[in-house]
Amino acid sequence: MKVFKYPLRAVVTFAIVIVAFGVAATAQTFSLLYNFGTNPGDPTNPYAPCAVVQGPDGNLYGTTPSGGTSNNGTVFKITPAGTLTVLYDFDITHGEYPFSGLTLGTDGNFYGTTVFGGTSTNGIVFKITRNGALTILHKFTGMTDGAYPYAPPVQAADGSFYGTTSKGALGWGTIYKVSPSGVFTLLHPFNYQDGSFPQGPLTQATDGALYGTTREGGHGYGTVFRITTSGNFKTLYSFDITDGIQPEGGLVEFSDGAFYGTTVYGGANTGGVIYKITSSGVLTVLHNFGGSDGTTPFPNLLLASDNKFYGATEAGGSMGLGTVYRFSGDAQDFEVLYNFDGATGANPYVTPTQHTNGILYGDAESGGAFGYDTFYSLNVGLSRFVRLVSTVGKVGKSVEILGQGFTDTTSVSFNGAPAVFKVVSDTFLTATVPAGATDGFVNVTTPGGVLASNKTFRVQK
């Protein structure tokens, strides 16, 4: 059992009850791929957000806020089969405690943040290659630019990265923009009334604006906000206990145009909620967590290729150690897919990610053979698909596409319009948005069949 110093959070000690097997609620295939702590210098204790992303090589990449040679956190790579490699060990000077996880940029590099470290020990924004070469893009000073960034920056359609800090400026956090070369712009300082302590990642919606949450502020229980890329800010909603407390995760835009998210606490059963909110700020609670279905859902929701949401709860479930669940946004059907048991992991604070092979992957904060955490997969029977690194662009733009089986690809089309393409590897290709392309799905024809994108591509005029 290990106690880890989480910055700006209460220190939590988890008592892990090890039992013989996990409890699957349906006929899903759960696989324990790796026990963190197996090798010296391993990553340990992934905590929200710690976003795991698929790289152009088909492997999965992420961060942990502890572990590594100096116990200051790591960037790691893990194959879908469970072979793990530490790519970078943080050393305070170059960052400390990378809670963020990673965002894949259109340049093929990964982007993230550390909560501490850097010149003023207020955190950094960094870029890292697949080979582990790290570049610091911005060192936070703790002044007007902010301090202690938890979430990874997200790349918007304009090519810049947008993110938040949990402190700094007026004391309540900031929203910032940083270019791929490191040019930094402050977009908004929170003042508590409009939000405080943002921790989840931003999401760029189809209207071009960025949407996000703060875990505190507003009425005191957190907010939902909207901000344009030029800095026009609006608070959309302030939580009030009955509809949730502490929305730590970000938002996901659904096909109905609304945004879906979770709160860690509050709601009818005090165990957190799943909610949806419109772009005008009308909020509806869709599910109240209360025990056997899980409690304290720290992570974001994942919108998978079947147009259903998947998520994890840090606690609750049949063993009290957390769950993975599925939720249909339109039908509001809720199902627990897996109950963690300690031996296979416990307390999953991190959002599962879906690989283009259709399988879900994620990590649990503790449990496993050594008590540090585990990396797992959950096969729920979803088919292979392709993922667009960017889902918006003009005619003539080169679009990066992730998948598998790309060798000997015969065609790529944007909503039926044929495109010029280049196969870079079996898991990565690029295609140029063709003249006459319209908004719609991208299809890649491979020897193994036609693979469709999980999201539509929007053609900029």
N, C-alpha and C positions, 0 to 999 in steps of 0.2 A: 504494500500500500504506500502511495506516494502523495505527499502534499506539495502542490505547485503554487508558486506565488503569482496569481493572476493580477496584473496591474489594474487598478481602479475598480476591482471587484472584491467581494468577500472571498476569503480563502475557504475552500471547500475540501473536506476530506471525504472520500467515497469509501464506504465499507462494501466490498464486493463479495457477494455470496456465489460461490462457484458450484454449479450443478452440472449434471452430465450432458444435457443437451438443451438447445433452444427450442422454443415452442412456435411452430409455424401455424398460423390461423387458417391458411388455405394451402393448396398444393403448389407452393412456390419453392424454388430451389435456392436455398441460402448456402453460401460457401464462405468459410473463413480462409482468407487468402494469405494473411500475414499477421504475426504477433509482433507488434513494436516492442523493442527491447531484446529481440533475438540476437542482435549483433551490437558490439560496442559502438557508440555514436549514433545509434538509431534515433529517428524522430520519436517524440512522445507527446501524449496528451493534446490531440487536436481539439480545438475549442472554437465556437462560433466567431466569425463566419468560416474561416479556413476552407474556402471554396476549392474544390478539386475540379480540374478541367482536363479535357482531352487535348493532346498535342497533335501536330501534323504527322508524327510518327506512329500514332495509334496508342501511345502510352498515356498514362494518367499522371498529372502533376499537381502538387499541393504543398502546403506549408504546415508546420507545427510550431507553436509558441515556445516549446521547450525541447530538450534533446539536443543532439549534436555534440561535438567535442567539448564545447564550452557551456552547454546547457542554456544557450541563448536563442535556440530555435533553428529550424532548418527549412530548406527547400528540398523536396524529394520527388523522385520519379518511381512509379511502380507499373509494371506491365499488367495487362488484364489477367495474366496467369499468376501474378503475385510475387514477381521478382523485384525487389526494392533496391534503389540506389539513392544515396544522399548526394545531392548536387551542390549544396552550399550550406556551410555552417556560419551562422551570424556571430559577430564578435564585438558587439556594442558600437564600435567605431562605424561599422557599416550596417548598423541596425540591430535591434534586439526585440524579441517577442513578435514575430510575424503572425499575428492572428488572422490576417486577411485572407489567406489563400491566394489564388492567382487568377488573372484574366489573360486570355490569349489575345494578343494584338494581331492586326492584319499584316504586320511585318514578320510574324512567326515567332516573336519573342513573347515572354510572359511579364506581366506587370503586377505589382503588389505593394504592400506597405508594411512597416513595422511600427508597433506602438511606441517603443522607446528607441534609444540609440541615435546615432548621428552626432553632429557637433554639439548641439544643445540638449541632447538626450530626450528630445521631444518627438522622435520618430522620423521616418523617411518615406518617400515614394521611390521605388526601385524598378529597374528593368533587369531581367535575367534571361540568358539564352538557354537553349536546351542542353548546352554543354556546361552550364553552371557559371558563365561569366556574368558578374553582376555590375550594374551601373547605377549609381545614385542619381535620380532625377531632381529630387528636392529634399532638403533637410529642413524640417519644421523648426521654427524658432520659439514657439510658444507665445508669440505676440499676435499681430494681426492675421498672420497666415494660419494660425491654429496649432494644435498639438494633439498627440496621441491618436493617430488614425487607426481604426480597427478594420474597416472594410477595404476591399480591393477597389482601385479605380476602375471604371468601366469606360470602354472606348465608344464614343458617339459617332454618328454618321459624318461629322466634320473632321474625324481623325484624332481629335484631342481626347484626353482621358479626364473623367470627372469623378470626384470622390468627396468624402467628408472627413472631418476630424471631430473627435469627441469633446475636445476642450480647446482653449485658446480664444483669441479675439476678445469678445465680451465675456468670456468665461464659460460659454455654453456650447461651443463647437462652431464649425464653419463648413461651407461648401466651396470647393475649389475646382479649378481647371488647370491641367498641366499638359503641355505639348509633348510629343514623343522625344523631343530634344531637351525637355526640361524647363521650358518657359512657363512660369507659374502665374496664375491669376486668381485672386480671391473673388468669389462670386457673391457670397452671403455670409454674414456673421449671425448666428442664432442669438436671440435675446431672452430665452426661456419662455416668454409668452407665445412665441411662434415655434417653439421646440427647443430641445436640449439633449445633448449626449446622443447623437446619431451613431449607430453601429452597423446597421445593415447596408448592403450595397445599393446604389442607385440603379434605376432601370430607365432606358430611353424608350418612350412609347411611340406608337405610330403617328402621334401628333407632333413628334419631334421634341417634346418637353421631357424633362427628367422628373421621375417620381421617387419618393423615398419616405422613410420614417425616422422618428426620433424616439428613443426609449423613455425619455422624460420630457417635461415641459408641457405647455398648453395648460390644461387643467391639473397638471402634475403627473399624468399617467401615460404621456406619450402623444405623438401627433403623426399625421400623414401630411406631406407637403408636395408641392409642384414647383419646379423652377425651370425656366428656359435656359438655353445655353448662353444667353446674354445676361442672365442674372435676375430676370423678373420672377420674384418669389411670391408664393401664396400658401398659407396654411389651409389645408382642405378639411382637416378634422382633428379634434382633440378627444382622446379617449376619456371615459368617465367611470371606470370600474365594471359596470354592468356589461359593457360591450368590449371589455378587455383592458389589461394593464401591461405596459412595457412591450411594445412591438419592436423586438430586437432585429428581426429579419427584414429583408427588403420586400418588394412587391413584384408580382408577376402579372403581366397583361394577358387577359384571356380573350377568346374569340368573340365574346359578347361586348368587348370594349371596356369592361370593368377591370379593376386590379384586385388581386387576391393576396392575402397575407395572413400572418398569425400573430397573436400576442402570447407572451410567456405565461402571464397570470390573468386573473379576472374572468369575467363571464359568469354564467349561471352556476357553474360548479367550482369556480375559482381556479381551475387548472389550465386556463388559457382558452383561446378561441381560434377558429378559422373565420375570417371575415372577407367580404368583398366591398369595394368602394368605387363609386363612379368618379369620373374626372371632375365632376362638379361637387364632390364631397358627400354624396349620400352613402352611408355605411349600413351594411346588413350583416348580422352575425349568422353564419351558416352552420357552425358546429361548436358545441361547448365540450371541451375535454374534461374528464372527471375521474379517471382511475383506470379501469380495465382497457379503455381505448387509448391510454397514455395521458401524461400531464406534462406541463411546461415545455411546449414546443418552441425551443430556441431557434431552430433553423428556418431558412426560407422554404417556400414551397418550390418543388420542381414540376414544371409542366412537361410531361413526357410526350413521346411521339403518338400515343393513343389519345391525346387531348384530355388526359386526366392528370390530376395533381398527385404527387407523391411527397411524403415528408417524414420526419422523425420527431419523436418526443424524447426529451432527456430522461424522463422518469415515467412511472406508471406502467400499464400493461400487466400481464398475468404474473410476471416475476418482479415488478416494481422497478425494473432497470432500464425501461425505455422500449420504444416500439418503432417499427417502420409501418406506415399506413398509406392507403390510397383513398382519394377523395374525388368524386365526380362533381365538378363545379356546377354543371347545369342541373343534374338530377339530385345533387347533394347526398349521394350515396357514400357512406363511410365504411372502410374495411381495414382492420388490422391485418397486416401481411406477415409480420414477424415480431416476436417478443424476445428481447435480449435476455440472456440468462447468466451473464458473468463470464462463463467459459468462452463464449463466442464474442464477447464484448459487453459493454455496459455504458449507459449515459451517452447516447449519440447526439452531440451538440451540432453536428455538421450536416448540411443538406446533402442528400444523395445526389449523384450526378448520373446521367444516362449516357453510356458509350454508344457510338454509332452501330455497335453490334447488337443493340437493343437492351443490353443488360444494365441494371443499376449497380453503382459502386459507391462505397462510402466508408467512413471510419467512425469508430466509437471512441469516446474520450478516455475510457478506462476499461478494466477487465482484460480478458485474455490470459495467456499463459504466464505473463509477468506483471500484470496489473496496470500496465501503462496505457494500452489501447490496442485496437485491432483494425485491420482493413478487410472489408468484406465485399462480396457481390451478392446480388439478389436477382435471380432470373424469373421474371414474371410472364415470360412467353411473348415479349414484344419483338417485332421483326427488325431487321437491319434497315438503316436509313442513312441519309447524308446530312451533315450539318454545315451550314454556311457561317463562316467566321464573321461576315458582315451581311446583314439582311436588307441593306438599302444602298443604292448607288445609281449613277447615271449611265446611259449608254456609253460603251467604251471602257467602263471600269473593269478592272480585273478582280474577280471574286475568288476567294480561297474556299475550298470545299474539303471537308474531312469525311472519311468513310473507310471502307475496306473493299478489297477485290477490284481496285481500280486498274490494275494491269490489263491491257487490251480493251480498255473502255472504247466503245464505238461512237457514242454521241452524248452531248450535254445540251439540254434545252431549258429555256426560261419561259415557263407557261406556254410551252409548245414551240417557241421560237428557237431554232437551232443556233448554237453558239460555238465559236472557236475555243478549243480547250487544249490544255497541256497536262499530261500525266507526269507528275513529279515523282511519285512513288505509289506503291500499292495502297497507301492510306491517305494520299494527298494529291489533289489536282487543282488547277486554276482554270477559270473560264471567263471569257470576256462578255459582258452584257451586250447582246446583239441589238442592232437597230430593229425597231418593231416589237421589242419585248414589252410586255405588260405585267402588271402585278400578278403574282401567282407562285406556284411551287416550281422548284428546280428539279429536273429529273436527270439522272445519270444512268446510261445504259451500259451495263457490264456483262461479261460472259455469264455471270451468275444471276442475271435478271436486272430489272429496272429498279433503281433506288431513288426514292423521293425524299426531298428535304422535309424536315420536321416543322419548318416555318416558311411562310411565304416571303418572297423577295419583292421589295417595293422599288419601283423604278422612279428615280428622281427626275423631275422635268427640268 
